[in-house]
Amino acid sequence: MKRKGLLTILLVFGFLFSVFFLFALLIVASADQDGSVTGEGIGVVEVIGPITSSRETVEQLRKFSENDRIKGIVVRIDSPGGAVAPSQEIYQAVLDARKKKKVVASMGSVAASGGYYIACAADKIYANPGSVTGSIGVITQITNFEQLAELAKVDVITIKSGKYKDTGNPFRAFTEDDRQFFEQMILNIYDQFVRDVAKSRNMSEDEVRQLADGRVYTGEQAKANKLVDELGGLEAAIAYAGTEAGFTERPKVFYPPKQEEALFGKLLQGAAQGVTRGVVEGVRQEAEPTVEYRWAGPR
């Protein structure tokens, strides 16, 4: 009886597991399809929150640019910016999309630093009068735990292959050489930002540098300084994109299907992350120097 009972449990569990697995696969498969687009209209791609990854946004732009039913694209930005490389990748993806159809940027509450960088790639930029934008610049923040390690009597031993290999190491003093190293890197990335803004906005680099001291601007101020083209919200941007695409009435608006993670992936990820790992990862991320196109002010 015990063996039969165990076999029954295993069979039931196996059946439920199989159904659950197939259901998860269907969710993933449906998320990758663009079946939500029926008829013709304008596609809206959202860049919301800090920019840490470009994969999903780049893929959404690519799909909309290749979809003949999407006649124009609006990139809705509500972001203080973020990591440099993802911002640059999304910027390039917008430029690539422009080769096939009109792309309009629409600023929400905040489109600063990396958010503004992305907007610059569009054919036209709309901002609300009170949108916060600009913040053209680069920032990095380094946390130093040297005194804390000394207090805890922790000795961190570093073996390195070159003088600058551990630049930014949170467990040793931050030297003048370290400062110069980071300043040179930051200024190089800043020059890239200025060049791309100047090219995109048909301004000279000197004009951009006068505005690019890290300060933010309201939408009205940004328009006066040629950083945006028009004042208006998302609807105004959609209407403009629709007109450019030949629509005589408000076009249909399509958003990309949500990219849902497989439930199994979430469960496995949650099970794998213990308290110790979470603490170690949190300390590592806090200590690790990051270079960002990011506005550090309040939202």
ABEGO torsion letter per residue (X at the ends): XAAAAAAAAAAAAAAAAAAAAAAAAAAAAAAABAAABBEBBBBBBBBBEBBABAAAAAAAAAAAAABAABABBBBBBBBAEEBAAAAAAAAAAAAAAAAABBBBBBBBABBBEAAAAAAAABABBBBBAABBBEGBEBBBBBBBAAAAAAAAGBBBBBBBABAAAABGBAABBBBAAAAAAAAAAAAAAAAAAAAAAAAAAGBBAAAAAAABAGBBBBAAAAAAAGABABBEBAAAAAAAAAAAAGBABBBBBBBBBBBBBBAAAAAAAAAABBAAAAAAAAAAAAABBBBBBBBABBX
